[in-house]
Amino acid sequence: MTDYWSIFNSLGKITIFLTVWAVIWVPIALPLIKLIKWPNTAPNENTSKKLTLIFSLYLLIPFLILGLTKIEGITLEQIGIIFQVRLFKSILFGYALSIFTLFLIYFWEWGLNWITWKSIINQPQRPSLLTTLPLLGFVSIFIASIEELVFRGIFVNFLKEDFSLWLTAIISSLIFALLHLVWEQKNTIPQLPGLFILGLMLFYARIVDDNLLGLAIGLHGGWVLCLAAIDSFNLIDYNSKLPSWIIGNKNQPLGSIAGLLLVLFALLLIYLNHIII
């Protein structure tokens, strides 16, 4: 099997990986879609049902990685994972950095009267902080870990066999952006440039983190956590007099100038931290 696998180039390996992933998932997804009645017209229900499908898909990745390490003859460290303290420190630093950058951008928008902050206390049907925040924390680390393992881990390892460092960054980020169309097209298309730049930034985060995925996972997870919390607790109203491509909205956080500034600001902080240390 290893001999046959070696005849494929990096793009062929990525295609096979995605195909095998889809083929294994479809028999799981079809009855699940029928069971949860996806899609549904209620937005809140759609979010939870979408997460159910995502979890069923992403839970397959550890098994695929296990098989891939045997076929490819690689270790988890080569993919970007080591179970050492420094990995978890990088994840925590990434969370702190992403939360800091996101709220700095939001407070900047608030100062310009682009958004309005809303109080949790005055909302009659607010979710419980004690149950919702831990759940969002788990969802954020799970989604970020799986996506970074795939896009900045496995795919980057494939691509760097055939391409230069920057071409590897560009191709892996392009795949990362385009595959977001699988779940939703209308809200994803305006975010494709932002998702592409986000992919480049997360690729750079792996490079500066000694080729490990800790910083990328933390950055990715921190943004997922914050955006999900802001949405769940309905903390922000956007100024309806301004276009969404400037200030963004909750369904398209990267489809705006503000969203792009967030990613570029995080990239600047990562660069400055790297050259100082």
GUDOGU-40041 format. One record per residue (C-alpha): residue in one letter; x negated, y negated, z negated. Coordinates in nm, 3 decimals. Layout:
% GUDOGU-40041
r residu:a&east:X&north:Y&up:Z
...
% end
This chain:
% GUDOGU-40041
r residu:m&east:0.000&north:0.000&up:0.000
r residu:t&east:-0.283&north:-0.240&up:-0.087
r residu:d&east:-0.446&north:-0.180&up:0.252
r residu:y&east:-0.122&north:-0.261&up:0.438
r residu:w&east:-0.064&north:-0.570&up:0.219
r residu:s&east:-0.407&north:-0.710&up:0.307
r residu:i&east:-0.320&north:-0.742&up:0.678
r residu:f&east:-0.072&north:-1.024&up:0.606
r residu:n&east:-0.182&north:-1.386&up:0.588
r residu:s&east:-0.071&north:-1.612&up:0.305
r residu:l&east:0.250&north:-1.733&up:0.472
r residu:g&east:0.340&north:-1.373&up:0.557
r residu:k&east:0.291&north:-1.273&up:0.193
r residu:i&east:0.511&north:-1.560&up:0.075
r residu:t&east:0.781&north:-1.458&up:0.324
r residu:i&east:0.767&north:-1.096&up:0.206
r residu:f&east:0.775&north:-1.203&up:-0.159
r residu:l&east:1.083&north:-1.421&up:-0.108
r residu:t&east:1.253&north:-1.152&up:0.101
r residu:v&east:1.194&north:-0.880&up:-0.160
r residu:w&east:1.312&north:-1.117&up:-0.434
r residu:a&east:1.632&north:-1.191&up:-0.242
r residu:v&east:1.699&north:-0.828&up:-0.147
r residu:i&east:1.670&north:-0.716&up:-0.511
r residu:w&east:1.886&north:-1.006&up:-0.635
r residu:v&east:2.175&north:-0.983&up:-0.387
r residu:p&east:2.328&north:-0.663&up:-0.536
r residu:i&east:2.313&north:-0.835&up:-0.876
r residu:a&east:2.441&north:-1.170&up:-0.751
r residu:l&east:2.744&north:-1.056&up:-0.549
r residu:p&east:2.940&north:-0.898&up:-0.838
r residu:l&east:2.821&north:-1.178&up:-1.067
r residu:i&east:2.955&north:-1.443&up:-0.827
r residu:k&east:3.290&north:-1.266&up:-0.823
r residu:l&east:3.292&north:-1.229&up:-1.201
r residu:i&east:3.219&north:-1.595&up:-1.279
r residu:k&east:3.428&north:-1.720&up:-0.983
r residu:w&east:3.150&north:-1.932&up:-0.835
r residu:p&east:3.184&north:-2.202&up:-0.715
r residu:n&east:3.443&north:-2.380&up:-0.926
r residu:t&east:3.587&north:-2.728&up:-0.885
r residu:a&east:3.517&north:-2.829&up:-1.246
r residu:p&east:3.165&north:-2.988&up:-1.263
r residu:n&east:3.094&north:-2.876&up:-1.620
r residu:e&east:3.192&north:-2.519&up:-1.540
r residu:n&east:2.984&north:-2.526&up:-1.222
r residu:t&east:2.675&north:-2.621&up:-1.423
r residu:s&east:2.706&north:-2.326&up:-1.659
r residu:k&east:2.788&north:-2.088&up:-1.374
r residu:k&east:2.494&north:-2.213&up:-1.171
r residu:l&east:2.268&north:-2.148&up:-1.471
r residu:t&east:2.406&north:-1.794&up:-1.495
r residu:l&east:2.307&north:-1.727&up:-1.134
r residu:i&east:1.967&north:-1.890&up:-1.179
r residu:f&east:1.892&north:-1.680&up:-1.487
r residu:s&east:1.990&north:-1.359&up:-1.305
r residu:l&east:1.751&north:-1.454&up:-1.023
r residu:y&east:1.463&north:-1.576&up:-1.238
r residu:l&east:1.469&north:-1.277&up:-1.474
r residu:l&east:1.339&north:-1.068&up:-1.183
r residu:i&east:1.015&north:-1.265&up:-1.158
r residu:p&east:0.821&north:-1.095&up:-1.443
r residu:f&east:0.881&north:-0.757&up:-1.276
r residu:l&east:0.780&north:-0.890&up:-0.935
r residu:i&east:0.463&north:-1.041&up:-1.082
r residu:l&east:0.379&north:-0.713&up:-1.252
r residu:g&east:0.409&north:-0.533&up:-0.919
r residu:l&east:0.216&north:-0.806&up:-0.740
r residu:t&east:-0.080&north:-0.785&up:-0.978
r residu:k&east:-0.109&north:-0.415&up:-0.889
r residu:i&east:-0.076&north:-0.467&up:-0.513
r residu:e&east:-0.288&north:-0.782&up:-0.491
r residu:g&east:-0.541&north:-0.669&up:-0.751
r residu:i&east:-0.524&north:-0.995&up:-0.943
r residu:t&east:-0.489&north:-1.086&up:-1.310
r residu:l&east:-0.244&north:-1.318&up:-1.486
r residu:e&east:-0.533&north:-1.557&up:-1.547
r residu:q&east:-0.582&north:-1.593&up:-1.171
r residu:i&east:-0.215&north:-1.686&up:-1.141
r residu:g&east:-0.264&north:-1.945&up:-1.416
r residu:i&east:-0.153&north:-1.774&up:-1.738
r residu:i&east:-0.363&north:-1.683&up:-2.040
r residu:f&east:-0.211&north:-1.609&up:-2.377
r residu:q&east:-0.439&north:-1.838&up:-2.574
r residu:v&east:-0.385&north:-2.145&up:-2.791
r residu:r&east:-0.509&north:-2.384&up:-2.521
r residu:l&east:-0.226&north:-2.280&up:-2.287
r residu:f&east:0.036&north:-2.367&up:-2.549
r residu:k&east:-0.142&north:-2.694&up:-2.633
r residu:s&east:-0.124&north:-2.787&up:-2.264
r residu:i&east:0.248&north:-2.704&up:-2.255
r residu:l&east:0.316&north:-2.922&up:-2.561
r residu:f&east:0.107&north:-3.207&up:-2.417
r residu:g&east:0.301&north:-3.178&up:-2.090
r residu:y&east:0.633&north:-3.198&up:-2.274
r residu:a&east:0.519&north:-3.505&up:-2.467
r residu:l&east:0.389&north:-3.675&up:-2.152
r residu:s&east:0.702&north:-3.605&up:-1.946
r residu:i&east:0.937&north:-3.723&up:-2.221
r residu:f&east:0.728&north:-4.039&up:-2.269
r residu:t&east:0.723&north:-4.124&up:-1.896
r residu:l&east:1.093&north:-4.053&up:-1.846
r residu:f&east:1.210&north:-4.271&up:-2.133
r residu:l&east:0.965&north:-4.546&up:-2.039
r residu:i&east:1.121&north:-4.560&up:-1.692
r residu:y&east:1.471&north:-4.552&up:-1.840
r residu:f&east:1.395&north:-4.835&up:-2.083
r residu:w&east:1.245&north:-5.032&up:-1.796
r residu:e&east:1.568&north:-4.980&up:-1.600
r residu:w&east:1.769&north:-5.077&up:-1.909
r residu:g&east:1.567&north:-5.399&up:-1.941
r residu:l&east:1.651&north:-5.483&up:-1.580
r residu:n&east:2.021&north:-5.410&up:-1.647
r residu:w&east:2.012&north:-5.118&up:-1.403
r residu:i&east:2.148&north:-4.875&up:-1.663
r residu:t&east:2.343&north:-4.892&up:-1.989
r residu:w&east:2.273&north:-4.669&up:-2.288
r residu:k&east:2.577&north:-4.509&up:-2.452
r residu:s&east:2.613&north:-4.405&up:-2.815
r residu:i&east:2.660&north:-4.036&up:-2.897
r residu:i&east:2.862&north:-4.124&up:-3.207
r residu:n&east:3.146&north:-4.294&up:-3.019
r residu:q&east:3.203&north:-4.005&up:-2.779
r residu:p&east:3.508&north:-3.799&up:-2.884
r residu:q&east:3.408&north:-3.469&up:-2.718
r residu:r&east:3.032&north:-3.472&up:-2.759
r residu:p&east:2.857&north:-3.132&up:-2.784
r residu:s&east:2.688&north:-3.031&up:-3.108
r residu:l&east:2.326&north:-3.146&up:-3.139
r residu:l&east:2.232&north:-2.844&up:-3.351
r residu:t&east:2.343&north:-2.593&up:-3.090
r residu:t&east:2.295&north:-2.782&up:-2.764
r residu:l&east:1.937&north:-2.909&up:-2.805
r residu:p&east:1.781&north:-2.568&up:-2.888
r residu:l&east:1.972&north:-2.417&up:-2.595
r residu:l&east:1.848&north:-2.689&up:-2.359
r residu:g&east:1.496&north:-2.641&up:-2.493
r residu:f&east:1.509&north:-2.270&up:-2.412
r residu:v&east:1.657&north:-2.334&up:-2.066
r residu:s&east:1.390&north:-2.594&up:-1.989
r residu:i&east:1.092&north:-2.376&up:-2.084
r residu:f&east:1.239&north:-2.074&up:-1.905
r residu:i&east:1.313&north:-2.253&up:-1.578
r residu:a&east:0.983&north:-2.444&up:-1.582
r residu:s&east:0.777&north:-2.132&up:-1.658
r residu:i&east:0.935&north:-1.925&up:-1.380
r residu:e&east:0.917&north:-2.199&up:-1.117
r residu:e&east:0.557&north:-2.284&up:-1.200
r residu:l&east:0.461&north:-1.915&up:-1.194
r residu:v&east:0.611&north:-1.887&up:-0.846
r residu:f&east:0.522&north:-2.217&up:-0.677
r residu:r&east:0.200&north:-2.328&up:-0.850
r residu:g&east:0.095&north:-1.976&up:-0.946
r residu:i&east:0.170&north:-1.702&up:-0.694
r residu:f&east:0.220&north:-1.918&up:-0.384
r residu:v&east:-0.087&north:-2.132&up:-0.450
r residu:n&east:-0.294&north:-1.817&up:-0.494
r residu:f&east:-0.170&north:-1.685&up:-0.161
r residu:l&east:-0.219&north:-2.012&up:0.027
r residu:k&east:-0.569&north:-2.093&up:-0.093
r residu:e&east:-0.693&north:-1.776&up:0.079
r residu:d&east:-0.619&north:-1.933&up:0.419
r residu:f&east:-0.603&north:-2.309&up:0.364
r residu:s&east:-0.800&north:-2.593&up:0.210
r residu:l&east:-0.706&north:-2.726&up:-0.132
r residu:w&east:-0.498&north:-3.015&up:0.001
r residu:l&east:-0.321&north:-2.809&up:0.266
r residu:t&east:-0.240&north:-2.558&up:-0.007
r residu:a&east:-0.093&north:-2.843&up:-0.215
r residu:i&east:0.111&north:-2.975&up:0.078
r residu:i&east:0.249&north:-2.638&up:0.192
r residu:s&east:0.334&north:-2.513&up:-0.158
r residu:s&east:0.505&north:-2.846&up:-0.240
r residu:l&east:0.701&north:-2.837&up:0.084
r residu:i&east:0.825&north:-2.484&up:0.006
r residu:f&east:0.909&north:-2.598&up:-0.349
r residu:a&east:1.120&north:-2.888&up:-0.219
r residu:l&east:1.299&north:-2.697&up:0.057
r residu:l&east:1.396&north:-2.399&up:-0.161
r residu:h&east:1.593&north:-2.633&up:-0.387
r residu:l&east:1.842&north:-2.649&up:-0.099
r residu:v&east:1.946&north:-2.293&up:-0.181
r residu:w&east:2.153&north:-2.407&up:-0.479
r residu:e&east:2.291&north:-2.735&up:-0.356
r residu:q&east:2.253&north:-2.928&up:-0.032
r residu:k&east:2.445&north:-3.255&up:-0.074
r residu:n&east:2.259&north:-3.378&up:-0.382
r residu:t&east:1.928&north:-3.217&up:-0.290
r residu:i&east:1.869&north:-3.366&up:0.058
r residu:p&east:1.816&north:-3.725&up:-0.072
r residu:q&east:1.573&north:-3.583&up:-0.329
r residu:l&east:1.353&north:-3.387&up:-0.087
r residu:p&east:1.078&north:-3.655&up:-0.068
r residu:g&east:1.081&north:-3.684&up:-0.448
r residu:l&east:1.072&north:-3.306&up:-0.494
r residu:f&east:0.779&north:-3.286&up:-0.252
r residu:i&east:0.584&north:-3.552&up:-0.445
r residu:l&east:0.677&north:-3.380&up:-0.772
r residu:g&east:0.533&north:-3.058&up:-0.630
r residu:l&east:0.206&north:-3.235&up:-0.545
r residu:m&east:0.188&north:-3.382&up:-0.894
r residu:l&east:0.245&north:-3.043&up:-1.058
r residu:f&east:-0.019&north:-2.890&up:-0.830
r residu:y&east:-0.264&north:-3.157&up:-0.948
r residu:a&east:-0.165&north:-3.079&up:-1.307
r residu:r&east:-0.281&north:-2.720&up:-1.255
r residu:i&east:-0.611&north:-2.837&up:-1.107
r residu:v&east:-0.695&north:-3.066&up:-1.400
r residu:d&east:-0.583&north:-2.802&up:-1.652
r residu:d&east:-0.871&north:-2.567&up:-1.561
r residu:n&east:-0.651&north:-2.392&up:-1.304
r residu:l&east:-0.395&north:-2.295&up:-1.569
r residu:l&east:-0.020&north:-2.360&up:-1.556
r residu:g&east:0.026&north:-2.495&up:-1.909
r residu:l&east:0.032&north:-2.867&up:-1.825
r residu:a&east:0.252&north:-2.811&up:-1.519
r residu:i&east:0.498&north:-2.602&up:-1.721
r residu:g&east:0.513&north:-2.868&up:-1.993
r residu:l&east:0.568&north:-3.157&up:-1.752
r residu:h&east:0.832&north:-2.966&up:-1.558
r residu:g&east:1.005&north:-2.841&up:-1.873
r residu:g&east:1.004&north:-3.180&up:-2.043
r residu:w&east:1.182&north:-3.347&up:-1.753
r residu:v&east:1.437&north:-3.064&up:-1.729
r residu:l&east:1.501&north:-3.095&up:-2.104
r residu:c&east:1.543&north:-3.473&up:-2.102
r residu:l&east:1.759&north:-3.493&up:-1.791
r residu:a&east:1.980&north:-3.207&up:-1.913
r residu:a&east:2.017&north:-3.370&up:-2.256
r residu:i&east:2.103&north:-3.711&up:-2.106
r residu:d&east:2.362&north:-3.543&up:-1.885
r residu:s&east:2.505&north:-3.317&up:-2.159
r residu:f&east:2.543&north:-3.601&up:-2.411
r residu:n&east:2.649&north:-3.854&up:-2.144
r residu:l&east:2.391&north:-4.107&up:-2.263
r residu:i&east:2.358&north:-4.328&up:-1.955
r residu:d&east:2.581&north:-4.527&up:-1.721
r residu:y&east:2.430&north:-4.654&up:-1.396
r residu:n&east:2.502&north:-5.005&up:-1.268
r residu:s&east:2.757&north:-4.947&up:-0.991
r residu:k&east:2.663&north:-5.278&up:-0.824
r residu:l&east:2.317&north:-5.147&up:-0.731
r residu:p&east:2.243&north:-4.876&up:-0.471
r residu:s&east:2.160&north:-4.530&up:-0.602
r residu:w&east:1.848&north:-4.511&up:-0.382
r residu:i&east:1.697&north:-4.781&up:-0.604
r residu:i&east:1.815&north:-4.687&up:-0.954
r residu:g&east:1.909&north:-4.320&up:-0.907
r residu:n&east:2.202&north:-4.132&up:-1.058
r residu:k&east:2.243&north:-3.828&up:-1.280
r residu:n&east:2.295&north:-3.592&up:-0.985
r residu:q&east:1.993&north:-3.721&up:-0.789
r residu:p&east:1.719&north:-3.821&up:-1.037
r residu:l&east:1.443&north:-3.796&up:-0.774
r residu:g&east:1.640&north:-3.954&up:-0.491
r residu:s&east:1.549&north:-4.310&up:-0.586
r residu:i&east:1.264&north:-4.556&up:-0.622
r residu:a&east:1.292&north:-4.523&up:-1.001
r residu:g&east:1.254&north:-4.145&up:-0.975
r residu:l&east:0.949&north:-4.172&up:-0.751
r residu:l&east:0.794&north:-4.426&up:-0.990
r residu:l&east:0.844&north:-4.178&up:-1.272
r residu:v&east:0.647&north:-3.907&up:-1.091
r residu:l&east:0.373&north:-4.145&up:-0.977
r residu:f&east:0.338&north:-4.291&up:-1.327
r residu:a&east:0.301&north:-3.941&up:-1.473
r residu:l&east:0.041&north:-3.863&up:-1.207
r residu:l&east:-0.153&north:-4.178&up:-1.302
r residu:l&east:-0.149&north:-4.083&up:-1.671
r residu:i&east:-0.270&north:-3.729&up:-1.593
r residu:y&east:-0.552&north:-3.873&up:-1.382
r residu:l&east:-0.654&north:-4.125&up:-1.648
r residu:n&east:-0.645&north:-3.859&up:-1.920
r residu:h&east:-0.857&north:-3.631&up:-1.704
r residu:i&east:-1.130&north:-3.883&up:-1.622
r residu:i&east:-1.146&north:-4.016&up:-1.981
r residu:i&east:-1.177&north:-3.670&up:-2.135
% end
